[in-house]
Amino acid sequence: MKSLRLRLTLWFGFSFVAVVVVFATLTYRALDLELRRKSIARDYPTHPDWNLHGSFSKEEVRDIMTELMEKALVFSLPLVGLALAMGYWLARKSIAPIASVNEQLRQIQSRTLQQRITLREADLEFRDLVHHINELLARLEDAFGKMSEYAARVAHELRTHLAILRLKVERSDQRIAPELAEELQDELSRLTHVTDQLLLIAQAEQRRVVFDNRDLDLSALLADLVQDFHLLAQESHRELQLDVPDHCWVRADPRYLKQVLHNLLTNAHRHGTGGIIVRLRARGPSCCLVIANKVGPYRGKMQTLGLGLRVVQALLNRDAGIRYSARQQRDLYVACLRFVMARPSVQSALRTARSSYDPVI
């Protein structure tokens, strides 16, 4: 399938070439016939008072026509090139509104449905198209808002009923076997965790999550968090490599950042195989945290909710201080977090304050 721009350019160019060819052919035939006829007859039947003082031979006629065609080609080829360039320019200008609409639609995601498509100058057809697209975006925004609000309400209701169920199970230890009571408590804990995750996603999508960004030592936070996952990795005969500098001060909300890191490490442990790499590097005014693991053979076949990554995306889409990206390179899944580092003066002050609280041996 050729692009619309190419088709318009070729149509304009072929149209111009066809006009030139038809005009040149008619001119050639008329002039050739006129010269050949005049070279035989020495008088003009329609004008008796005209006298022909000379005539052309067939070789002269052929030479004249050949020279005429050569000159026609010399002058026509640049015009054909100019026509093609003009056709391409006109085609590009004609589809520029479509390209602008496509670019604006590409930038709209589920969290930016409030954006609308705009065109400064467009024909009536394009204006109608933009109007209908904006109406569709408004309906989608309203539908997503209602779905998010409904999910939040359902999560609130579930949290209440789950809390009541846990209390009933705790108070009925004598009527329920201890093993069954423990299993019920575990299942209720899992359901409560899922409900909390759904509620957090709904609140983040509704922009009701307030971040309290402060300066914190990301290296210390990672070292403390990875200790528990070291035990999980050893239990499953896997290796967890932690490569972080001694200190790396960043601006973030410690509560939500810890949850994000916990979800990423949990995802790497549950849905990956082999070693898990956690690497932190400072690059100028920012630092990059990479969590990488090999993709398991069952990835893409498991019917999971994927709430961990949904929480990460929902939270980091609202936090302007952290940029999140994830990609899969062959059998390796890589999650990257970019942080804005704290100012040098702030870092030195925090280090001094921290050292002042260190116990003296």
N, C-alpha and C positions, 0 to 999 in steps of 0.2 A: 504494500500500500504506500503510494507516494504521498507526501505531505501536501496540505492545501497550498502552502506557499510555493512549492515546486510546481504544482499543477497550474496555479495561476500564472506563474512566470512562463512556463512552457506554452500555455494557451496564448498569452500576449505575444510571445516571440514568434510562435508559429503563425499566428494571425498576420503579423507584420510581414513575415517572410512570404506568406501566401499572396498577400496584396502586391508585394514587390515582384514576385514571379509572374503573376497574372499580367501586371502592367508591362513588364519587360517583354513577355511573350507576345502580347498583342502589338506592342510597339515594333518588335522585331519582325513579325509577320507582315504588318501593314507596310513598313518601310521596305522590306525585301521585295514584296509584291510590287510596290510602286516603282522601285528602281529597275526591277526586271522588265516591267511593262513599258516603262519609258525608254529603256535601252533598245527596244524593238521598234516601237512606233515613233516617228519623227514629228507627228503633229498631234494636236489635242482636238479630239472630235467635238468636245463641248465648247472649245474656243478656237474657231477657225483662224483668228488673227494672231494666235500664238505660234511661234516657230521654235523648234528644238535645235539648238546650235551644236549639241554634242550628245553622246550617248556613252554608257558604261558597258564594258564587257562583263562576262560572267565572273572572271577572276577578280575584276575590280569590285564588283558587287559583293563577292564573298569576302574580299579583304576589308571593305567598308563595314560589313556586318560584323566581322570578327573583331575589328577594332571597337565597334560600338558595344559589343557584349563585354569585352575586356574592361572598358571604361565603366560600364554599368556595374560589373562585379566589384571593381575597385571602390566605387562610391557606395555600393549597397552593403558590403560587408561591415564597415564601421557603423552604418545605420542599423544593421541587424544587431550588432553588439550593444549599441546604445538602447535599442528597443528592449533587448533582454534585461539590461541593467534597470531600465525604467520599469519594466514589468515586475522585476524582483522587488524594487523599492515600493511600487504600488501594492504588491501582494503583502509585503511586510507591514505597510501602513494599514492595510485592510484588516489583517488579522491581529494587529497589536492589541485591540480590546480583548480578544479571546485569550491571548497570552497573559495579559494583566489579570484577567479573571482567574485563570488557572493558577497563577502564582499566588494570588490572595487566598484561593481555596486551599492550596497546599500548606499554607501557614496556619490555617484554622484547625484546631484540635478540639477534643472534648472539653478541655478546660478553658478554651478561648472562643466558645460559641457566641459570645456577646459581640464579637467583631462582625462587621458588615462589609460587603463588597461595594466599592466605589469606582466610578469611571468619570473622569472629568469631561471628556468629549466622546460622544458615541451617537450612532444612529438610533432611530426609534426602536428597531428590532433589538439592538443591544441593550437599550434602556429597559425594555420589557423583560429581557432575559435576566438582567441584574435585579430587577424588582422581584421577580419570581424566586430567584436564588435567595435573596434576603428574607423573603417570607418563609421559605423553607428553613433557613437558619434560625429564624425566630421560633418556628414550631419545634425544631430540634432542641433549642435552648430551653424552651418551656418544658418539653418532655423529659430532658435530662434533669432539670431542676426538680420536677415532680418525682422522678424515679429516685433521685438522691434523698429527697425529703422523706419519701416513703420508706427507703432503706433505713434511714436514721430512726424513724418511728418504730419500725419492726425491731431494730436492734435494741432500742430502749425497752420495748415490751419483752423481748426475749431475756434481756439482762434481769429484769424483775422476776420473771417466772423461774429462771434458772437459779437465782439466789434463793427463792422460796423452796425449790426442789432440793438444793444442797442442805438447807436448814432442816428440811423434813428427813432427809437421809441421815444427817448427823444425830437427830433426836430419836431415830428409830433403830439404833444399834442393837437393842435387845430383840427386836422382832425380825431383823434381817441378819443373815449370816455375815460374819466379818469380811470374808472374801468377796461376797457379792456387794457389800457396802463399799468396800475399797474400789471395786471396779466401777460402781456407779459414780463415786466421787471423781475418779479419773475421767470418765466420759463427760461428766458435767463440767469438769475443769477445761476439757478440750472445747466443748461447746461455748463455754464462757469466753475462752480466748478467741474463738472464731467470731463471736458476737462483738467483742471489743474491737477486733480488727475491722469488721464491717462498719461499725459506728465511727471509727476513726477515719476510714475512707470517705464515708458520707459527709462527715464534718469538714474534711479537707476540701472535698469537691464543692461544698457550699461556702467555702472561704470563712469558716468559723473557727479555724485553728489559729491561735495567736502564738507567734514565736517570740521567745525571750532570748535573743542572741546575745552571747557573752563570749569573752575570751577564755578558751580552755586548751589544755594540753592534749592534743589528739593522740600523741604517742602513748601517754600514760593511760588514756581511755582504751586504746586498742590493746595494750598489754594486759590491762585488767580484764577486758572482755574475752580475749583469746584464751585465757587460762581454762575456762570451762569447756571451750571447744577443743582444746588440746586433749582433754579427757575423752570426749566423744570420738575424736579422730583415732586415738589409741585403741579405743574399744572396737572400732570397725577396721583396725589395722591399716590406717591411713596416716599420712604425714601432713602436718600443718606448719608451714614455714612463715615466720613473722620477720619481716625486714623493715624496721622503722628507725628513724634517727632518735637520739636521746630525748629531744624536745621538739615539738612542732605546734606552735600556738596558732589557733584558728578562731574564727568567729562563727558560732553556731549555738543552737539551743541544745544543751546537754541531754535533756530528757528525750527529745525526738531523735537526736543524732544517735543515741545509744540504741534506740529501737530500730532505726534504719540499719545500723551496722549488724545488729543481732539478726534481723531478717535476711540480710545478704549472706551472712555466714551460715545461717540455717538452710538457706536455699542451696548454697554450695555443698553443704554436708549431706543433705537429703537427696538431692537430684544430681549429684556428681560422683565421679569415681577418681581414684588416684589421689595425689597430693592436692592440697589447697594452699595457694600462695597469697599472702597478704603483704603488700609492699607500699610504702609511703615515701614519696619523694617531693622535695621542695624545689619549685621552679620560679625564681623571681618573686613577684608579689603573691603567688598562689602555690598551692601544693596539690599533689594528685595522689589519691589512694586507689590502688588496684587490688581487686579480689578476683582471683582466677582459679578455675578448676576444670578438669576434663569432664566432658558431657557424658553421662551414662548412656548405655545402649537402649534404655527404656525411655529416654527423654522424648517427649512429643507423643507418647502412647499412654501415659498415665493420665487418668481423669482426675486432676486436682484443680482446686479453686484458684491457686496462684495468688492467694491473698498477701503473701509476704512481699512479692514484687509490686503488687498493686498498692500496698501501703507505702512502699518506698517511692513509687512514682507520684502518688497523691501528695505525700508530704514534701518531697523535694521540688515539685512543680510550684509549690507555694512559697518556698524559701529562696529568696534571691541570692543568698550567700553561698549556695551549693549548687553545682551543676552535675547532673547524673546522666550517664550514658552506659549502654550495654551493647555488646556485640558478640557474635559467635564466629570464631575463626576455625574452620574445620571442626576438630573435636574439642576445642577449647572455648569455654564461656568466660568472658571478661566483663566485669562491672567496674566502672571508673567513677570516682567522686572527686570533684575539684572544689577546693575550699579557698576562700580569701583569707590570707594570713593576717594575723594581728600586726599592728604597727611595731617597729623595732623598740620604740620607747615603752610601749605597753608590755612587750615580751620581757624586757629587762626588769621592769617593775614587778611583773608577776614572778619571775625567777627569784628576785631578791626577797619578795614576800614569802615565797615557798621555802627558801633556804633558811629564813628566820625562824620557821616553825619546825625545822629538822631537829631531832633530839641530839644533844651533845653527849658523846660517849667519853 
